[in-house]
C-alpha cells in the first residue's frame, strides 16, 4: 500500500512539474489556433507547446466597418502555419502588425509576418507559411 501511495505521489509531482515547465504561446484575437502538431484545436488563443519543434495551424479573421450603415466586411485567411521551436518554461506572445483597414488585412494575408516575443523580452519577426509553402518546405527537407 505504501508503494502505491509513493508511486501515485511521484506521478502527481511529475505531472505538476511538467505542466509548470511547459512552454506556451498566446495569439491575438485576430489569429485563431485551429491545430497543433496534427491535433485539431478550436476557439483558443493560447496553447501549450511540446518541447522542441511545433507545427501550429492558424487562421486570420477580423471584421472591418466601411461606414456606419454597413454591417461590416469579414476578412478571413486560408490556414497559415507557424513552425517554432520551444524551450522549457518559455512564454511567447505573438503579435500581428497594426491592421486598421480591410486593405491592410489583405496585405497581411498576402505577406503574413508576425512578431514573436519571449517573456525575457527577446523578439523576432516570423513569416507564417501557406499550405503550399509548408508542403514545399517539407518536401525539400526530405532530400
ZADO-1210 file (C-alpha; in nm, 4 decimals, padded with zeros to 6 digits):
<atoms>
<atom x="00.0000" y="00.0000" z="00.0000" code="UNK" pos="1"/>
<atom x="00.2867" y="00.2358" z="00.0842" code="UNK" pos="2"/>
<atom x="00.4424" y="00.1659" z="-00.2544" code="UNK" pos="3"/>
<atom x="00.1142" y="00.2533" z="-00.4299" code="UNK" pos="4"/>
<atom x="00.0900" y="00.5857" z="-00.2438" code="UNK" pos="5"/>
<atom x="00.4534" y="00.6651" z="-00.3236" code="UNK" pos="6"/>
<atom x="00.4025" y="00.5868" z="-00.6936" code="UNK" pos="7"/>
<atom x="00.0844" y="00.7972" z="-00.7014" code="UNK" pos="8"/>
<atom x="00.2625" y="01.0880" z="-00.5305" code="UNK" pos="9"/>
<atom x="00.5550" y="01.0689" z="-00.7749" code="UNK" pos="10"/>
<atom x="00.3168" y="01.0601" z="-01.0689" code="UNK" pos="11"/>
<atom x="00.1330" y="01.3649" z="-00.9359" code="UNK" pos="12"/>
<atom x="00.4591" y="01.5530" z="-00.8808" code="UNK" pos="13"/>
<atom x="00.5822" y="01.4711" z="-01.2309" code="UNK" pos="14"/>
<atom x="00.2523" y="01.5886" z="-01.3828" code="UNK" pos="15"/>
<atom x="00.2651" y="01.9095" z="-01.1810" code="UNK" pos="16"/>
<atom x="00.6248" y="01.9803" z="-01.2739" code="UNK" pos="17"/>
<atom x="00.5531" y="01.9041" z="-01.6408" code="UNK" pos="18"/>
<atom x="00.2628" y="02.1490" z="-01.6598" code="UNK" pos="19"/>
<atom x="00.4595" y="02.4226" z="-01.4868" code="UNK" pos="20"/>
<atom x="00.7602" y="02.3730" z="-01.7143" code="UNK" pos="21"/>
<atom x="00.5703" y="02.3594" z="-02.0421" code="UNK" pos="22"/>
<atom x="00.6219" y="02.6414" z="-02.2868" code="UNK" pos="23"/>
<atom x="00.3210" y="02.8322" z="-02.4166" code="UNK" pos="24"/>
<atom x="00.2362" y="03.0837" z="-02.6850" code="UNK" pos="25"/>
<atom x="-00.0560" y="03.3246" z="-02.6956" code="UNK" pos="26"/>
<atom x="-00.2038" y="03.4841" z="-03.0069" code="UNK" pos="27"/>
<atom x="-00.4109" y="03.7995" z="-03.0614" code="UNK" pos="28"/>
<atom x="-00.7868" y="03.7697" z="-03.1139" code="UNK" pos="29"/>
<atom x="-00.7427" y="03.8052" z="-03.4905" code="UNK" pos="30"/>
<atom x="-00.5373" y="03.4816" z="-03.5082" code="UNK" pos="31"/>
<atom x="-00.7213" y="03.1661" z="-03.4062" code="UNK" pos="32"/>
<atom x="-00.5403" y="02.8407" z="-03.3430" code="UNK" pos="33"/>
<atom x="-00.7036" y="02.5603" z="-03.5429" code="UNK" pos="34"/>
<atom x="-00.4450" y="02.2892" z="-03.4805" code="UNK" pos="35"/>
<atom x="-00.1152" y="02.1993" z="-03.3175" code="UNK" pos="36"/>
<atom x="00.1132" y="01.9139" z="-03.4156" code="UNK" pos="37"/>
<atom x="-00.1623" y="01.7485" z="-03.6200" code="UNK" pos="38"/>
<atom x="-00.4306" y="01.7725" z="-03.3498" code="UNK" pos="39"/>
<atom x="-00.7372" y="01.9865" z="-03.4147" code="UNK" pos="40"/>
<atom x="-00.7940" y="02.2745" z="-03.1715" code="UNK" pos="41"/>
<atom x="-01.0744" y="02.5279" z="-03.1883" code="UNK" pos="42"/>
<atom x="-01.1572" y="02.8503" z="-03.0123" code="UNK" pos="43"/>
<atom x="-00.8260" y="02.9006" z="-02.8387" code="UNK" pos="44"/>
<atom x="-00.5712" y="03.1792" z="-02.8456" code="UNK" pos="45"/>
<atom x="-00.3208" y="03.0300" z="-02.6010" code="UNK" pos="46"/>
<atom x="-00.1645" y="02.6869" z="-02.6342" code="UNK" pos="47"/>
<atom x="00.0872" y="02.4699" z="-02.4551" code="UNK" pos="48"/>
<atom x="00.3845" y="02.3668" z="-02.6663" code="UNK" pos="49"/>
<atom x="00.5693" y="02.0389" z="-02.6742" code="UNK" pos="50"/>
<atom x="00.9415" y="02.0735" z="-02.6132" code="UNK" pos="51"/>
<atom x="01.1234" y="02.1014" z="-02.9449" code="UNK" pos="52"/>
<atom x="00.9591" y="02.1748" z="-03.2813" code="UNK" pos="53"/>
<atom x="00.5882" y="02.2502" z="-03.3043" code="UNK" pos="54"/>
<atom x="00.3601" y="02.2989" z="-03.6045" code="UNK" pos="55"/>
<atom x="00.0779" y="02.5421" z="-03.5310" code="UNK" pos="56"/>
<atom x="-00.2123" y="02.5968" z="-03.7717" code="UNK" pos="57"/>
<atom x="-00.3731" y="02.9410" z="-03.7545" code="UNK" pos="58"/>
<atom x="-00.6422" y="03.1390" z="-03.9328" code="UNK" pos="59"/>
<atom x="-00.6593" y="03.5160" z="-03.9536" code="UNK" pos="60"/>
<atom x="-01.0034" y="03.6760" z="-03.9243" code="UNK" pos="61"/>
<atom x="-01.1262" y="04.0270" z="-03.8494" code="UNK" pos="62"/>
<atom x="-01.4210" y="04.2484" z="-03.9342" code="UNK" pos="63"/>
<atom x="-01.3948" y="04.5987" z="-04.0756" code="UNK" pos="64"/>
<atom x="-01.6672" y="04.8618" z="-04.0943" code="UNK" pos="65"/>
<atom x="-01.6742" y="05.0735" z="-04.4062" code="UNK" pos="66"/>
<atom x="-01.9385" y="05.3173" z="-04.2799" code="UNK" pos="67"/>
<atom x="-02.1951" y="05.3451" z="-04.0014" code="UNK" pos="68"/>
<atom x="-02.4750" y="05.1861" z="-04.2101" code="UNK" pos="69"/>
<atom x="-02.2581" y="04.8890" z="-04.3049" code="UNK" pos="70"/>
<atom x="-02.2716" y="04.5640" z="-04.1102" code="UNK" pos="71"/>
<atom x="-01.9029" y="04.5169" z="-04.1805" code="UNK" pos="72"/>
<atom x="-01.6862" y="04.3033" z="-04.4007" code="UNK" pos="73"/>
<atom x="-01.5152" y="03.9925" z="-04.2700" code="UNK" pos="74"/>
<atom x="-01.1627" y="03.9287" z="-04.3879" code="UNK" pos="75"/>
<atom x="-01.0522" y="03.5680" z="-04.3401" code="UNK" pos="76"/>
<atom x="-00.7432" y="03.3771" z="-04.4420" code="UNK" pos="77"/>
<atom x="-00.6878" y="03.0225" z="-04.5512" code="UNK" pos="78"/>
<atom x="-00.4880" y="02.8210" z="-04.2963" code="UNK" pos="79"/>
<atom x="-00.1466" y="02.9660" z="-04.2109" code="UNK" pos="80"/>
<atom x="00.1301" y="02.7663" z="-04.0459" code="UNK" pos="81"/>
<atom x="00.3904" y="02.8533" z="-03.7859" code="UNK" pos="82"/>
<atom x="00.6822" y="02.6200" z="-03.7240" code="UNK" pos="83"/>
<atom x="00.8510" y="02.7089" z="-03.3998" code="UNK" pos="84"/>
<atom x="01.0882" y="02.5504" z="-03.1543" code="UNK" pos="85"/>
<atom x="01.0166" y="02.5990" z="-02.7882" code="UNK" pos="86"/>
<atom x="01.2323" y="02.5954" z="-02.4809" code="UNK" pos="87"/>
<atom x="01.1092" y="02.4652" z="-02.1440" code="UNK" pos="88"/>
<atom x="00.9176" y="02.7258" z="-01.9417" code="UNK" pos="89"/>
<atom x="00.9359" y="02.9856" z="-02.2198" code="UNK" pos="90"/>
<atom x="00.6299" y="03.2038" z="-02.2630" code="UNK" pos="91"/>
<atom x="00.5767" y="03.3529" z="-02.6087" code="UNK" pos="92"/>
<atom x="00.3438" y="03.6309" z="-02.7215" code="UNK" pos="93"/>
<atom x="00.2587" y="03.6533" z="-03.0928" code="UNK" pos="94"/>
<atom x="00.1594" y="03.9901" z="-03.2360" code="UNK" pos="95"/>
<atom x="00.0402" y="04.0950" z="-03.5785" code="UNK" pos="96"/>
<atom x="00.1299" y="04.4349" z="-03.7185" code="UNK" pos="97"/>
<atom x="-00.1275" y="04.7083" z="-03.6617" code="UNK" pos="98"/>
<atom x="-00.4140" y="04.6352" z="-03.9011" code="UNK" pos="99"/>
<atom x="-00.6742" y="04.9114" z="-03.9168" code="UNK" pos="100"/>
<atom x="-00.8280" y="04.8682" z="-04.2608" code="UNK" pos="101"/>
<atom x="-00.9562" y="04.5947" z="-04.4855" code="UNK" pos="102"/>
<atom x="-00.6721" y="04.6648" z="-04.7326" code="UNK" pos="103"/>
<atom x="-00.4129" y="04.6267" z="-04.4547" code="UNK" pos="104"/>
<atom x="-00.5744" y="04.2943" z="-04.3592" code="UNK" pos="105"/>
<atom x="-00.5426" y="04.1654" z="-04.7166" code="UNK" pos="106"/>
<atom x="-00.1818" y="04.2886" z="-04.7247" code="UNK" pos="107"/>
<atom x="-00.1159" y="04.0883" z="-04.4064" code="UNK" pos="108"/>
<atom x="-00.2752" y="03.7760" z="-04.5569" code="UNK" pos="109"/>
<atom x="-00.0547" y="03.8160" z="-04.8666" code="UNK" pos="110"/>
<atom x="00.2575" y="03.8579" z="-04.6501" code="UNK" pos="111"/>
<atom x="00.1770" y="03.7129" z="-04.3050" code="UNK" pos="112"/>
<atom x="00.4604" y="03.8221" z="-04.0773" code="UNK" pos="113"/>
<atom x="00.4092" y="03.8164" z="-03.7003" code="UNK" pos="114"/>
<atom x="00.6360" y="03.9161" z="-03.4152" code="UNK" pos="115"/>
<atom x="00.7106" y="03.6515" z="-03.1524" code="UNK" pos="116"/>
<atom x="00.8199" y="03.7965" z="-02.8197" code="UNK" pos="117"/>
<atom x="00.9600" y="03.5766" z="-02.5463" code="UNK" pos="118"/>
<atom x="00.8910" y="03.6569" z="-02.1815" code="UNK" pos="119"/>
<atom x="01.2554" y="03.7645" z="-02.1453" code="UNK" pos="120"/>
<atom x="01.1927" y="04.0439" z="-02.3964" code="UNK" pos="121"/>
<atom x="01.3628" y="03.8875" z="-02.6984" code="UNK" pos="122"/>
<atom x="01.1566" y="03.9277" z="-03.0140" code="UNK" pos="123"/>
<atom x="01.1832" y="03.8196" z="-03.3747" code="UNK" pos="124"/>
<atom x="00.9734" y="03.8506" z="-03.6871" code="UNK" pos="125"/>
<atom x="00.8456" y="03.5217" z="-03.8253" code="UNK" pos="126"/>
<atom x="00.6736" y="03.4604" z="-04.1577" code="UNK" pos="127"/>
<atom x="00.3700" y="03.2331" z="-04.1458" code="UNK" pos="128"/>
<atom x="00.3559" y="02.9734" z="-04.4217" code="UNK" pos="129"/>
<atom x="00.0724" y="02.8892" z="-04.6584" code="UNK" pos="130"/>
<atom x="-00.0162" y="02.5248" z="-04.7150" code="UNK" pos="131"/>
<atom x="00.1830" y="02.5197" z="-05.0426" code="UNK" pos="132"/>
<atom x="00.4889" y="02.6732" z="-04.8766" code="UNK" pos="133"/>
<atom x="00.4693" y="02.4236" z="-04.5897" code="UNK" pos="134"/>
<atom x="00.4466" y="02.1265" z="-04.8288" code="UNK" pos="135"/>
<atom x="00.7411" y="02.2575" z="-05.0339" code="UNK" pos="136"/>
<atom x="00.9482" y="02.3034" z="-04.7190" code="UNK" pos="137"/>
<atom x="00.8700" y="01.9505" z="-04.6020" code="UNK" pos="138"/>
<atom x="00.9474" y="01.8023" z="-04.9439" code="UNK" pos="139"/>
<atom x="01.2792" y="01.9864" z="-04.9708" code="UNK" pos="140"/>
<atom x="01.3771" y="01.8912" z="-04.6155" code="UNK" pos="141"/>
<atom x="01.3494" y="01.5207" z="-04.7016" code="UNK" pos="142"/>
<atom x="01.6067" y="01.5450" z="-04.9824" code="UNK" pos="143"/>
</atoms>
